[in-house]
């Protein structure tokens, strides 16, 4: 039941967002609409609660990451998941499964439909019966070929006044860009000339959240998704949501208030739901989306992938160690989502302030040698900077200046994932990374889209056959990654909010200590980042500890631990 206090909070949020735009009467109207949405939902749904744990692991995939001509792709994926992944993952992040006109689903044409070739809402709901489902709310923009935009041009609902236009006097000189195309497009609607705002592509038109009807629409979309089995919401490109004349048009206070309002709403629903913000930004800006424990439940740990990959390629823990030493611990209500790979690539903006210009340039040169393409962003409408490296993790880690033949590619790959899986937070593994998938150069040649090198789709029969043969690359990577996840789920010290303390082990070694919430279990996570054997002085002589990554019994460590090239050990005080 909603209390008067709950309603006051909702009203306060609306005031913070719209007080200079809307009248008191209008705010009353939208407050009542939100309250009614919550009440109607709670009437039909009993109270449910689910907590995260060391068993919480997430696979990132498209609805057609595995496909077959014999069935709809989501059903095919569910079949594969049940056979090969359910013992290791309890959450599936389906990247946009809506009808779309471009950008692999992120130019949404209709938020209330599932792309026909993928399946339908019943398929999504069926998946949710055996695993948690995370879905994208593509909230910043919508397709130029979608229903809303067609109606926008006709001044019809739904879509009337849904899209952001500015006039020629709008000062966009300070706008922070994630892309390098022309931001504004001149458009004439009913004899009036304005400019459409296009943050991400000419096909993705930014929505106008100064119109509260757009916000209400997305609240309804969120309810619709919950009714169809989704309980975790990825707010895509949320940092760019609100625009103001003369500002950077990123991370504005109204954007943060909208996230707070959404958090307030989900807290009042009778279903345990989670908000995660997708903010591929420098560290300080990214962390700001936790707010005061009142915004995102989870945030992506965007600085981890580039710093982790850099550490392995240059056999140097300095930058990774410095960053992780200063990374704030999360509160009970919040959590980091850790990853190395995604459908996009390796974000470079999150290295700002963490890697200097010389170090970054050397990093990019090495990635280019390993097969990376680069996507750029425009800075102050003049120069370009690398926004992300488009490359699979397999290719990124395959060779280095210290290992030009790639002798230790498997060891690097597995240890990089071991660090990510044992790090404070929830591990999220991109589907293709489970099998050590290489760059898809064929698809890149066909589409010309840099990101497509990391978006390979597997035929169900082909990947199943490869996994049956234990000598294939795919089988080796699959068994290694899933083996790590299987160990993780049995360790209390790997709870997402369990303590993490950095260990100072020198430039060639990276390590940290995880301590369970009840203080009973301690795990030392230590990795040799070099292609040479390394000795690590053990911090407590003659202590019995179990290396969870080896099948041997307890080991008594005396003076030193010997680590092979790129070897990771997880030393636990209890089995």
C-alpha positions in Angstrom: 0.0 0.0 0.0 1.3 3.4 -1.0 1.6 5.8 2.0 1.3 9.6 1.9 5.1 9.6 2.4 5.6 7.5 -0.7 3.4 9.9 -2.7 5.2 12.9 -1.4 8.5 11.4 -2.6 7.1 10.9 -6.1 5.8 14.4 -6.1 9.2 15.8 -4.9 11.0 14.0 -7.8 8.5 15.4 -10.3 9.0 18.8 -8.9 12.8 18.5 -9.2 12.5 17.5 -12.8 9.7 19.6 -14.1 9.1 22.6 -11.7 10.3 25.2 -14.3 8.4 23.5 -17.1 5.0 22.4 -15.7 2.3 24.0 -13.6 1.2 22.7 -10.2 -1.9 21.3 -11.8 0.1 19.4 -14.4 2.4 17.9 -11.8 -0.7 16.8 -9.8 -1.9 15.1 -12.9 1.3 13.1 -13.6 1.8 12.3 -9.9 -1.7 10.7 -9.9 -1.0 8.8 -13.1 2.2 7.3 -11.6 0.5 6.4 -8.3 -2.3 4.7 -10.2 0.1 2.7 -12.3 1.8 1.4 -9.1 -1.6 0.6 -7.4 -2.9 -1.2 -10.5 0.2 -3.4 -10.7 0.3 -4.3 -7.0 -3.4 -5.4 -7.0 -2.4 -8.1 -9.5 0.9 -9.2 -8.1 1.9 -10.7 -4.7 4.9 -9.5 -2.9 8.2 -11.2 -4.1 11.8 -10.6 -3.0 15.1 -12.0 -4.3 18.6 -11.2 -3.0 21.9 -11.4 -4.9 24.6 -13.9 -3.7 27.8 -15.5 -4.8 25.5 -17.6 -7.1 24.5 -14.5 -9.0 26.1 -14.6 -12.5 25.0 -13.1 -15.7 25.4 -14.1 -19.4 25.1 -11.2 -22.0 23.6 -12.3 -25.3 21.4 -11.4 -28.2 18.1 -13.3 -28.7 19.8 -15.0 -31.7 23.3 -15.5 -30.3 22.4 -19.1 -31.0 20.1 -19.8 -33.9 18.5 -22.6 -35.9 16.3 -22.5 -38.9 13.9 -24.9 -37.2 12.7 -22.6 -34.5 12.4 -19.0 -33.1 15.8 -17.8 -31.8 14.9 -17.2 -28.2 13.5 -20.8 -27.9 16.8 -22.0 -29.5 18.8 -20.0 -27.0 16.7 -21.3 -24.1 17.3 -24.9 -25.2 21.1 -24.2 -25.4 21.0 -22.4 -22.0 19.2 -25.3 -20.3 21.7 -27.8 -21.7 25.0 -26.0 -21.3 24.7 -22.8 -19.2 22.0 -23.1 -16.5 24.4 -24.7 -14.0 26.8 -21.7 -14.2 24.5 -18.7 -14.9 21.3 -17.7 -13.1 20.6 -14.5 -15.1 20.3 -13.8 -18.8 20.7 -10.3 -20.2 18.9 -10.3 -23.6 20.1 -7.3 -25.6 17.3 -5.5 -27.4 14.8 -8.0 -28.7 12.4 -5.4 -30.1 11.7 -4.6 -33.8 14.6 -2.4 -34.8 15.9 -0.5 -37.8 19.7 -0.5 -37.0 22.4 -0.8 -34.4 21.7 -4.4 -33.7 18.5 -3.7 -31.9 19.2 -0.3 -30.3 17.2 1.7 -32.9 13.9 0.5 -31.4 10.8 0.8 -33.6 8.2 -0.5 -31.1 8.9 -1.1 -27.4 5.8 -3.2 -27.0 6.7 -5.9 -29.5 9.3 -8.7 -29.8 11.1 -9.0 -33.2 9.2 -11.8 -34.9 12.3 -13.8 -36.0 13.3 -13.9 -32.3 10.0 -15.0 -30.9 7.2 -13.4 -28.7 6.5 -12.3 -25.2 5.5 -15.8 -24.2 9.1 -16.9 -25.1 10.5 -14.2 -22.8 8.2 -15.2 -20.0 9.1 -18.9 -20.4 12.8 -18.0 -20.0 12.0 -16.1 -16.8 10.6 -19.2 -15.2 14.1 -20.8 -14.9 16.3 -17.7 -14.8 16.2 -14.0 -14.1 15.9 -11.9 -17.2 17.5 -8.6 -17.8 16.4 -6.4 -20.7 17.3 -3.0 -22.2 15.1 0.0 -21.8 16.5 2.0 -24.8 15.4 5.2 -23.1 17.5 8.0 -24.7 16.4 7.6 -28.3 14.1 5.8 -30.7 14.1 4.7 -34.4 13.6 7.3 -37.1 11.6 4.5 -38.8 9.5 3.6 -35.8 5.8 4.2 -34.9 6.5 7.0 -32.5 8.6 9.0 -35.0 6.0 8.5 -37.8 3.4 9.9 -35.4 5.7 12.7 -34.4 5.8 13.9 -37.9 2.0 13.8 -38.1 1.5 15.3 -34.6 -0.4 12.1 -33.6 -0.3 10.1 -30.4 1.6 8.1 -29.3 4.6 10.1 -30.5 3.4 13.7 -30.6 6.1 15.9 -29.1 8.1 12.8 -28.2 11.3 13.8 -29.9 13.8 16.5 -29.1 14.1 19.5 -31.4 16.0 22.7 -30.9 16.1 25.9 -32.8 19.1 27.6 -34.5 19.8 29.6 -31.3 20.5 26.6 -29.2 24.2 26.6 -28.1 25.6 23.1 -28.6 29.3 24.0 -28.5 29.9 22.3 -25.1 28.0 19.1 -25.9 29.9 16.0 -24.9 29.6 13.5 -27.8 29.9 9.7 -27.9 30.1 9.7 -31.8 31.5 11.7 -34.6 28.6 12.2 -37.0 26.7 15.5 -37.4 24.6 16.0 -34.2 21.7 18.1 -35.5 19.6 17.6 -38.6 17.4 20.4 -40.0 13.8 19.4 -40.3 10.6 21.2 -41.4 7.3 20.1 -39.7 4.1 22.0 -40.5 6.0 25.0 -42.0 8.2 25.3 -38.8 12.0 24.7 -39.2 13.8 23.0 -36.3 16.7 20.7 -35.7 16.4 17.0 -34.6 18.9 15.8 -32.0 20.7 12.6 -32.9 23.3 11.6 -30.2 24.1 8.1 -31.6 23.2 8.0 -35.3 21.0 9.6 -37.9 18.6 6.6 -37.4 18.4 7.1 -33.6 16.5 10.3 -32.7 16.7 11.5 -29.1 13.5 11.5 -27.1 12.2 14.6 -25.4 12.0 14.0 -21.7 10.9 17.6 -21.1 7.6 16.2 -22.2 6.5 14.2 -19.1 4.3 11.9 -21.3 7.6 10.4 -22.5 8.6 9.5 -18.9 5.1 8.1 -18.2 5.4 6.0 -21.4 8.7 4.4 -20.2 7.2 3.7 -16.8 4.4 1.8 -18.6 7.0 0.0 -20.7 8.8 -1.0 -17.5 5.6 -2.4 -16.1 4.9 -4.2 -19.4 8.4 -5.8 -19.2 7.8 -6.9 -15.6 4.5 -8.5 -16.6 6.4 -10.5 -19.2 9.1 -11.8 -16.9 11.8 -9.1 -16.9 13.1 -8.0 -13.4 16.4 -6.2 -14.3 16.4 -3.1 -16.4 19.4 -1.8 -18.2 19.0 2.0 -18.8 20.8 2.3 -22.1 22.8 5.5 -22.7 21.0 7.1 -19.8 23.7 9.8 -19.2 22.6 11.7 -22.3 18.9 11.9 -21.5 18.4 15.6 -20.6 19.7 18.5 -22.6 20.0 22.2 -21.7 21.1 25.1 -23.8 24.8 25.9 -23.3 25.5 22.8 -21.2 27.5 19.6 -21.8 24.1 17.8 -22.1 25.4 14.9 -20.1 25.0 13.9 -16.5 22.6 16.7 -15.9 20.7 16.8 -12.5 17.3 16.1 -14.2 18.7 12.8 -15.5 19.8 11.8 -12.0 16.3 12.8 -10.7 14.6 10.6 -13.3 16.7 7.6 -12.2 15.8 8.4 -8.6 12.1 8.5 -9.5 12.4 5.1 -11.3 14.2 3.7 -8.3 11.4 5.0 -6.0 8.8 3.4 -8.3 10.4 -0.1 -8.4 10.8 0.0 -4.7 7.1 0.4 -4.4 6.3 -2.5 -6.7 5.4 -6.0 -5.3 8.2 -7.5 -7.4 11.9 -7.3 -6.6 13.4 -5.4 -9.5 16.8 -3.9 -10.3 18.0 -0.8 -12.2 21.4 -0.8 -13.9 22.7 2.3 -15.6 24.8 2.0 -18.8 27.2 5.0 -18.5 30.4 4.4 -20.5 32.1 7.3 -18.9 35.2 8.3 -16.9 35.3 6.7 -13.5 34.0 9.6 -11.3 31.1 10.2 -13.6 30.2 6.6 -13.8 30.3 6.2 -10.0 27.9 9.2 -9.6 25.0 7.0 -10.8 24.9 5.3 -7.5 23.8 8.6 -6.2 23.4 8.4 -2.4 22.3 4.8 -2.7 19.1 6.2 -4.3 19.8 5.8 -8.0 21.1 2.7 -9.8 21.1 -0.6 -7.9 24.0 -1.8 -10.1 26.4 0.1 -12.3 28.8 -1.3 -14.9 32.4 -1.4 -13.8 33.5 0.3 -17.0 37.1 0.9 -16.0 37.8 -2.7 -15.3 38.0 -4.1 -18.9 40.6 -1.7 -20.4 42.7 -1.7 -17.3 42.6 -5.5 -16.9 43.5 -6.1 -20.6 46.3 -3.4 -20.4 47.8 -5.2 -17.3 48.1 -8.5 -19.2 49.3 -7.0 -22.5 52.1 -4.9 -20.8 52.7 -7.3 -17.8 52.2 -4.4 -15.5 49.8 -4.2 -12.6 50.5 -0.6 -11.7 47.5 1.1 -13.3 45.0 -1.7 -12.4 46.3 -1.8 -8.9 46.1 1.9 -8.3 42.6 2.1 -9.7 41.2 -0.9 -7.8 42.9 0.3 -4.5 40.8 3.5 -4.7 37.6 2.0 -6.0 34.9 2.5 -3.3 33.2 -0.5 -1.7 29.5 -0.9 -2.5 26.7 -0.7 0.0 24.1 -3.4 0.6 21.6 -1.9 -1.8 24.2 -1.4 -4.6 26.6 -3.5 -6.6 29.2 -3.4 -9.4 28.5 -5.4 -12.6 31.9 -6.7 -13.7 32.7 -7.6 -17.3 35.6 -7.8 -19.7 33.6 -8.0 -23.0 30.3 -6.7 -24.3 28.5 -6.5 -27.6 30.2 -3.1 -28.2 33.9 -3.5 -27.5 36.4 -2.2 -24.9 35.4 1.3 -23.7 38.3 3.8 -23.8 36.6 6.8 -22.2 36.7 5.0 -18.8 40.5 5.2 -18.9 40.5 9.0 -18.8 42.4 10.1 -15.7 43.7 6.6 -15.2 46.0 6.1 -18.2 48.2 9.0 -19.4 48.4 9.9 -23.1 51.6 7.9 -23.8 50.4 4.8 -22.0 47.1 5.0 -23.7 48.6 5.4 -27.2 50.8 2.4 -26.7 47.8 0.4 -25.5 45.8 1.4 -28.6 48.7 0.5 -30.9 48.9 -3.0 -29.4 45.1 -3.5 -29.7 45.4 -2.4 -33.4 48.1 -5.0 -34.0 45.8 -7.6 -32.4 43.0 -6.7 -34.9 41.1 -3.9 -33.3 38.9 -1.4 -35.2 38.2 1.9 -33.4 35.1 3.9 -33.0 35.5 7.7 -32.5 33.8 10.5 -30.7 33.9 14.2 -31.6 35.4 16.6 -29.0 34.0 20.1 -29.0 32.9 19.6 -32.6 36.5 19.7 -33.8 38.9 16.9 -33.0 38.2 13.1 -32.7 39.2 10.8 -29.9 38.9 7.0 -29.7 35.7 6.1 -27.9 36.0 2.3 -27.9 38.1 -0.5 -29.3 36.1 -2.9 -31.4 37.7 -6.3 -30.8 36.9 -9.6 -29.1 38.6 -10.3 -25.8 40.2 -13.3 -27.5 41.9 -11.2 -30.1 42.7 -8.4 -27.6 44.7 -10.9 -25.3 46.1 -13.2 -28.1 49.5 -11.5 -28.5 51.6 -8.9 -26.8 54.9 -7.2 -27.2 56.3 -9.6 -24.6 54.6 -12.7 -26.2 54.6 -11.9 -30.0 53.8 -15.5 -31.0 50.9 -15.8 -28.6 52.4 -18.7 -26.7 50.4 -17.9 -23.5 47.1 -16.7 -25.1 45.0 -19.3 -23.2 46.6 -18.6 -19.8 46.1 -14.8 -20.3 42.5 -15.3 -21.3 41.6 -17.6 -18.4 43.4 -15.5 -15.8 41.8 -12.3 -17.0 38.4 -13.9 -16.5 39.4 -15.4 -13.1 40.2 -11.8 -11.9 36.9 -10.5 -13.1 34.9 -13.4 -11.7 36.5 -13.1 -8.2 36.4 -9.3 -8.1 33.9 -7.4 -5.8 30.5 -7.4 -7.6 28.6 -9.6 -10.0 30.3 -11.3 -13.0 28.8 -10.8 -16.4 30.2 -12.7 -19.3 29.4 -12.0 -23.0 28.2 -15.1 -24.7 31.0 -15.2 -27.3 33.6 -14.9 -24.6 32.5 -18.2 -23.1 33.9 -19.9 -26.2 36.9 -17.7 -26.9 35.3 -16.4 -30.2 37.7 -14.6 -32.6 36.9 -11.4 -34.5 34.2 -11.9 -37.1 36.0 -10.3 -40.0 33.5 -11.8 -42.6 30.6 -9.9 -41.0 32.6 -6.7 -40.8 33.4 -7.0 -44.6 29.6 -7.4 -45.3 28.3 -4.6 -43.0 31.3 -2.2 -42.6 30.2 -1.8 -39.0 33.2 -1.9 -36.6 31.1 -3.4 -33.8 30.1 -6.4 -35.8 33.5 -8.0 -35.3 32.3 -8.8 -31.8 28.8 -9.9 -32.6 29.2 -13.4 -34.1 26.0 -15.6 -34.1 26.4 -19.3 -33.5 24.5 -22.0 -35.3 23.1 -24.3 -32.6 24.3 -27.5 -34.3 27.8 -26.1 -34.9 28.5 -24.9 -31.4 27.0 -28.0 -29.9 29.3 -30.2 -32.0 32.3 -28.2 -31.0 31.5 -28.5 -27.3 31.2 -32.3 -27.6 34.8 -32.4 -28.9 37.0 -31.7 -25.8 39.9 -30.8 -28.0 38.3 -27.8 -29.8 39.2 -24.3 -28.8 35.5 -23.6 -27.9 35.3 -26.6 -25.6 38.5 -25.7 -23.8 37.4 -22.1 -23.2 33.9 -23.2 -22.2 35.1 -25.7 -19.7 37.6 -23.3 -18.2 35.2 -20.4 -17.8 32.4 -22.5 -16.5 34.8 -24.2 -14.1 35.7 -20.9 -12.6 32.0 -20.0 -12.2 31.3 -23.3 -10.6 33.9 -22.7 -8.0 32.8 -19.1 -7.4 29.2 -20.1 -6.6 30.3 -22.2 -3.6 32.4 -19.5 -1.9 30.8 -17.1 0.6 33.8 -14.7 0.2 32.8 -14.2 -3.4 29.4 -12.6 -2.4 29.1 -9.5 -4.5 29.2 -7.2 -1.4 31.9 -9.2 0.4 35.0 -7.1 1.3 37.9 -6.7 -1.1 41.4 -5.6 0.1 44.2 -5.0 -2.4 47.5 -6.8 -1.9 50.8 -5.0 -2.7 52.7 -7.7 -4.6 54.8 -5.8 -7.0 54.4 -4.8 -10.7 54.3 -8.3 -12.1 51.7 -9.6 -9.7 48.1 -8.5 -9.1 46.1 -9.7 -6.1 43.4 -8.9 -3.6 41.8 -10.5 -0.6 38.1 -11.3 -0.4 36.5 -11.7 3.1 33.1 -13.2 3.6 30.4 -11.1 5.2 30.4 -13.3 8.3 34.3 -13.0 8.4 34.7 -16.8 8.4 36.2 -17.2 4.9 39.2 -15.5 3.4 40.3 -16.0 -0.2 43.6 -14.6 -1.6 43.2 -14.0 -5.3 46.7 -13.8 -6.9 47.7 -13.6 -10.6 51.0 -13.6 -12.3 50.7 -11.0 -15.0 54.0 -11.9 -16.7 55.3 -14.5 -19.2 58.0 -15.4 -16.6 57.8 -17.6 -13.5 57.3 -15.4 -10.4 57.8 -15.9 -6.7 55.4 -14.3 -4.2 56.4 -14.0 -0.5 53.6 -15.6 1.5 52.2 -13.3 4.1 51.8 -15.9 6.8 54.3 -18.7 7.1 53.2 -22.3 7.6 49.5 -21.5 7.0 47.4 -24.2 5.5 45.2 -23.0 2.6 43.4 -24.6 -0.2 44.0 -23.5 -3.8 40.5 -23.7 -5.1 41.8 -23.9 -8.7 43.7 -27.1 -8.1 42.3 -30.5 -7.1 45.1 -31.1 -4.6 44.5 -31.2 -0.8 45.4 -28.4 1.6 48.8 -26.9 0.9 51.2 -25.6 3.6 52.7 -22.4 2.3 56.0 -21.6 3.9 58.1 -18.7 2.5 57.1 -18.4 -1.2 54.4 -19.2 -3.7 55.6 -20.1 -7.1 53.4 -18.9 -10.0 53.8 -20.0 -13.6 53.4 -17.5 -16.4 49.9 -15.9 -16.2 48.8 -18.4 -13.5 46.0 -17.5 -11.1 45.5 -19.0 -7.7 42.5 -18.7 -5.3 43.8 -19.5 -1.8 41.0 -20.2 0.7 41.3 -20.7 4.5 38.4 -23.1 4.2 37.5 -25.7 1.6 
